[in-house]
Amino acid sequence: MEHYAGIDVSMEQSSLCVIDEKGEIVLETVVDTHPDVIADALSPYEATLKRIGQETGALSPWIHKHLRAHGLPIVCMEAGHTRAALKSMRNKTDRNDARGLAQILRTGWFQPVYIKSDEAYRMRLLLTARRNLKRKFLDLENAVRHSLKAFGIKLGHVARKDFERKVRENLADDPVMAGMVDGLLIARAVLWKEYVKLNGLVVRVVGRDELMRRFTSVPGVGPITAMSFRAAVDDPGRFLKSRIVGAHFGLTPRRYQSGTSIDYGGRISKLGDQEVRASLYEAANVLLTLKRGKDPLKSWGQKIAKKRGHKAACCAVARKIAIILHAMWRDGTAYGAPKKPPHLLQIAA
């Protein structure tokens, strides 16, 4: 007798459902959200558990790794895929979600998600913290600019280091507005200082890692793109072919086909990691617009730009950069290195 368990994870408590191979419920309970407690609840079925499933979420890496350490066959399920299946249920509750996850596991109609290493998550968190500081800093700066426009003060293009001085000069004769904006300027200065620290940390981490240094040899690829790609892929062996990486990050066109009369393509799917896709697109844009000199990748992108426009060329070059980075990682080669000759077949004597 085989059993399947679905876990609907919440912050404090999680719903747990165990079914048999016929789909009959053998256990329904609510347990504290902790791997050891979940493992204890599943221990009576440990010998017959075929699969245990949970959806992707903030707690997924922690629970997944600890349950694996207990020897339990847990899989992480792609939330968008399972959501489509769970919509068929009349009522949306944690109990019903756990039931649905268990049934999805029994039928095998789910998309497993790769759980990254702790090192990859640390790099991802570093990039997220850097991005959040930058966004908050820009929000405050734009708030100050917008406030001054009501009084006809247009700052225009101002260097980062001169922004605060320029604002204070324009408000020298208005003590009320100067006092209101003063707090925003102080907060802006603190955010910029901390952002510079994290940005410098990213550069140092990339500089100490041989693989990410090699990534930055690709035209247009900087420390942010190198670390984003390194953290998102984590293990190059996940992809059988390098060209799959472009589709994984949502850089391949959608297709809609039905019957013999309908078959057309669309824009890129935009599936997968949005931050990696954005950094790859930015790297492609830098390559096509800022990099000087000749480069095969740039020439290829410029030909596409003439036919289909700059944005389409950036998407194509971004996809190509992802393929190149994965191939460099997999083969241990550098950008621009000559291709290795094919191995000769050795015929046994």
C-alpha positions in Angstrom: 0.0 0.0 0.0 1.4 3.3 -1.1 0.6 6.7 0.6 0.9 10.3 -0.6 0.9 13.3 1.7 0.1 17.0 1.0 1.2 19.8 3.2 -0.4 23.3 3.0 2.2 25.4 4.8 1.3 28.5 6.8 3.4 30.6 9.2 2.1 29.1 12.4 0.3 25.9 11.6 0.1 23.7 8.5 -2.7 21.4 7.2 -1.6 17.8 6.5 -3.4 15.2 4.5 -2.4 11.6 3.8 -4.2 9.5 1.2 -3.7 6.0 -0.1 -3.1 4.8 -3.7 -6.9 4.7 -4.3 -7.3 8.4 -3.2 -9.0 7.5 0.2 -8.1 9.9 3.1 -6.3 8.0 5.9 -5.1 11.1 7.9 -6.1 14.7 8.2 -4.6 16.9 10.9 -3.2 20.3 11.7 0.4 20.5 13.0 2.8 23.2 14.0 4.9 24.5 11.1 8.2 22.9 12.0 10.0 20.1 10.1 10.4 17.9 13.2 6.7 18.1 14.1 5.7 17.3 10.5 8.1 14.4 10.4 6.7 13.0 13.7 3.1 13.2 12.2 4.2 11.3 9.1 6.3 8.7 11.0 3.5 6.0 11.0 3.5 6.1 7.2 7.2 6.5 6.7 7.7 3.0 5.1 4.9 3.4 2.6 5.1 7.1 1.7 5.7 7.5 -2.0 5.8 11.3 -2.1 5.2 14.3 0.2 4.4 17.6 -1.5 4.4 21.2 -0.6 3.9 24.3 -2.7 6.7 26.9 -3.3 6.8 29.6 -0.6 9.0 31.4 1.8 9.3 28.5 4.2 9.8 25.8 1.4 13.6 25.6 1.4 13.7 25.2 5.2 11.0 22.6 5.4 12.3 20.7 2.3 15.9 20.4 3.5 15.0 19.3 7.0 12.4 16.7 5.9 15.0 15.4 3.4 17.4 15.0 6.3 14.7 12.9 8.0 14.8 10.6 5.0 11.3 11.6 3.7 10.6 11.8 0.0 9.4 15.4 -0.2 9.0 17.4 -3.4 8.4 21.1 -3.9 5.6 21.8 -6.3 5.4 24.8 -8.6 2.7 27.0 -7.1 1.3 28.3 -10.4 0.8 24.8 -11.7 -0.9 23.5 -8.6 -3.1 26.6 -8.3 -4.7 25.8 -11.7 -5.6 22.3 -10.4 -6.9 23.5 -7.0 -9.2 26.0 -8.7 -11.6 23.1 -9.5 -12.4 22.7 -5.8 -15.5 24.5 -4.7 -14.2 26.0 -1.4 -10.7 27.4 -0.8 -9.5 26.3 2.6 -6.2 25.1 4.0 -7.7 21.7 4.6 -9.0 21.4 1.0 -5.6 22.6 -0.3 -3.8 19.8 1.5 -6.3 17.3 0.1 -5.8 18.7 -3.4 -2.0 18.6 -3.1 -2.1 15.0 -2.0 -4.4 14.0 -5.0 -2.1 15.9 -7.4 0.9 13.9 -6.0 -1.0 10.6 -6.5 -1.8 11.4 -10.2 1.7 12.8 -10.9 0.3 15.9 -12.5 2.7 18.4 -10.9 5.8 20.4 -11.8 8.7 19.8 -9.3 10.8 22.8 -8.3 14.5 22.7 -7.7 15.6 23.7 -4.2 18.8 25.8 -4.3 21.8 25.6 -2.0 22.3 27.9 1.0 25.0 29.7 -0.9 22.6 30.5 -3.7 20.0 31.8 -1.3 22.5 34.0 0.5 23.5 35.6 -2.8 19.9 36.1 -3.7 19.2 37.8 -0.4 22.2 40.1 -0.9 20.9 41.1 -4.3 17.3 41.6 -2.9 18.6 43.8 -0.1 20.6 45.9 -2.5 17.6 46.3 -4.8 15.3 47.2 -2.0 17.6 49.9 -0.7 18.0 51.3 -4.2 14.2 51.4 -4.8 13.5 53.2 -1.5 16.3 55.7 -2.2 14.9 56.5 -5.6 11.3 56.7 -4.1 12.5 59.4 -1.7 14.4 61.3 -4.3 11.5 61.3 -6.6 9.2 62.4 -3.8 11.4 65.4 -3.2 11.5 66.3 -6.9 7.7 66.0 -7.1 7.2 68.2 -4.0 9.3 71.0 -5.4 7.5 71.1 -8.8 4.4 72.6 -7.0 6.5 75.7 -6.5 8.0 75.8 -9.9 11.4 74.4 -8.9 12.7 72.0 -11.6 15.9 70.3 -10.5 16.5 68.6 -13.8 19.6 66.4 -14.2 21.6 66.6 -10.9 24.5 64.4 -9.9 23.8 62.2 -6.8 26.4 64.0 -4.7 25.0 67.4 -5.6 21.3 66.6 -5.2 20.9 67.5 -1.5 22.9 70.8 -1.9 20.8 71.8 -4.9 17.5 71.2 -3.0 18.7 73.2 0.0 19.8 76.0 -2.2 16.4 76.2 -3.8 14.6 76.2 -0.5 16.9 78.6 1.3 14.1 81.3 1.4 11.3 78.9 2.5 12.0 77.6 6.0 8.7 75.7 6.2 9.4 73.7 3.1 13.0 73.3 4.0 12.0 71.7 7.4 9.5 69.4 5.7 12.0 68.2 3.1 14.9 67.9 5.6 13.7 64.5 6.9 13.5 63.1 3.4 17.0 64.3 2.6 18.4 62.8 5.7 16.7 59.4 5.1 17.9 59.6 1.5 21.5 60.1 2.6 21.3 57.1 5.0 19.8 54.8 2.3 22.4 55.8 -0.2 25.2 55.1 2.2 23.9 51.7 3.0 23.2 50.9 -0.7 26.8 51.8 -1.6 28.0 49.3 1.1 25.9 46.5 -0.2 26.8 47.3 -3.8 30.5 47.2 -2.8 29.9 43.8 -1.1 28.4 42.4 -4.3 31.5 43.6 -6.3 33.8 42.0 -3.7 32.0 38.7 -3.7 32.0 38.5 -7.5 35.7 39.4 -7.6 36.6 36.5 -5.2 34.6 33.9 -7.2 36.4 32.6 -10.2 33.2 31.5 -12.0 31.5 34.9 -11.7 34.7 36.7 -12.7 34.6 34.6 -15.9 30.9 35.6 -16.4 31.9 39.3 -16.4 34.2 38.7 -19.4 31.0 38.4 -21.6 30.3 41.8 -23.1 27.6 43.7 -21.2 27.6 41.3 -18.2 28.5 43.1 -14.9 28.7 41.9 -11.3 24.9 42.1 -10.7 24.0 40.0 -13.8 26.8 37.5 -13.0 25.6 37.0 -9.4 21.9 36.9 -10.4 22.6 34.2 -12.9 24.9 32.2 -10.6 22.3 32.3 -7.8 19.4 31.4 -10.0 21.0 28.4 -11.8 23.0 27.1 -8.8 23.7 23.8 -10.5 24.4 23.8 -14.3 23.6 20.1 -14.4 19.9 20.9 -13.9 19.7 21.7 -17.6 20.5 19.0 -20.2 21.1 21.6 -22.9 22.2 25.2 -22.6 19.4 26.5 -24.9 16.8 25.4 -22.3 18.1 28.2 -19.9 16.5 30.9 -22.1 13.1 29.3 -21.8 13.6 28.8 -18.1 13.9 32.5 -17.5 11.0 33.4 -19.8 13.0 34.7 -22.8 11.4 32.5 -25.4 8.2 33.4 -27.4 4.8 32.0 -26.5 2.9 29.9 -28.9 -0.8 29.3 -29.3 -1.9 26.5 -31.6 -5.3 24.9 -32.1 -6.4 22.7 -35.0 -5.2 23.5 -38.5 -6.3 27.1 -38.8 -4.8 28.7 -35.6 -1.1 28.8 -35.0 0.7 31.9 -34.0 3.5 33.1 -31.7 3.5 35.9 -29.2 5.8 37.9 -27.0 8.2 36.2 -24.6 6.6 34.2 -21.9 8.1 36.1 -18.9 8.1 33.0 -16.8 10.7 32.2 -14.3 12.9 34.6 -12.2 12.0 38.2 -13.1 15.1 39.7 -11.6 17.4 37.4 -13.7 15.4 38.2 -16.8 15.7 41.9 -16.1 19.4 41.8 -15.5 20.0 39.7 -18.7 17.9 42.2 -20.7 19.9 45.1 -19.2 23.2 43.3 -20.1 21.9 42.9 -23.7 20.9 46.6 -23.9 24.4 47.6 -22.7 26.0 45.4 -25.3 23.9 46.8 -28.1 24.1 50.5 -27.2 27.2 51.2 -25.1 29.9 48.7 -25.9 32.4 49.9 -28.5 34.3 47.8 -30.9 33.3 44.7 -32.8 31.9 41.6 -31.2 30.1 38.6 -32.9 27.3 38.7 -30.3 26.8 42.5 -30.8 26.8 42.1 -34.6 24.2 39.3 -34.4 22.0 41.5 -32.2 22.3 44.5 -34.5 21.1 42.4 -37.5 18.0 41.4 -35.5 17.4 45.1 -34.5 17.3 46.2 -38.1 14.6 43.6 -38.9 12.5 43.5 -35.7 13.5 46.5 -33.6 15.7 47.2 -30.6 13.5 45.5 -27.9 13.2 42.3 -29.9 17.0 42.3 -30.4 17.6 42.8 -26.6 15.4 39.8 -25.8 17.2 37.7 -28.4 20.6 38.8 -27.1 19.6 38.3 -23.5 18.5 34.7 -24.3 21.9 34.2 -26.1 23.8 35.6 -23.1 22.0 33.1 -20.8 23.0 30.3 -23.1 26.6 31.4 -23.3 26.9 31.8 -19.5 25.5 28.3 -18.9 27.8 26.8 -21.5 30.8 28.6 -20.0 29.9 27.2 -16.6 29.2 23.7 -17.8 32.4 23.4 -19.9 34.7 25.5 -17.8 35.6 27.7 -20.7 36.0 31.4 -21.2 34.1 33.8 -23.5 35.6 33.8 -27.0 37.6 30.6 -26.4 37.9 28.4 -29.5 35.6 25.4 -29.7 37.1 22.1 -28.7 37.4 19.6 -31.6 34.9 16.7 -31.4 36.3 13.6 -29.7 37.3 10.9 -32.1 35.5 7.6 -31.6 37.8 5.0 -30.2 37.2 1.6 -31.7 38.1 -1.2 -29.3 40.7 -3.6 -30.7 
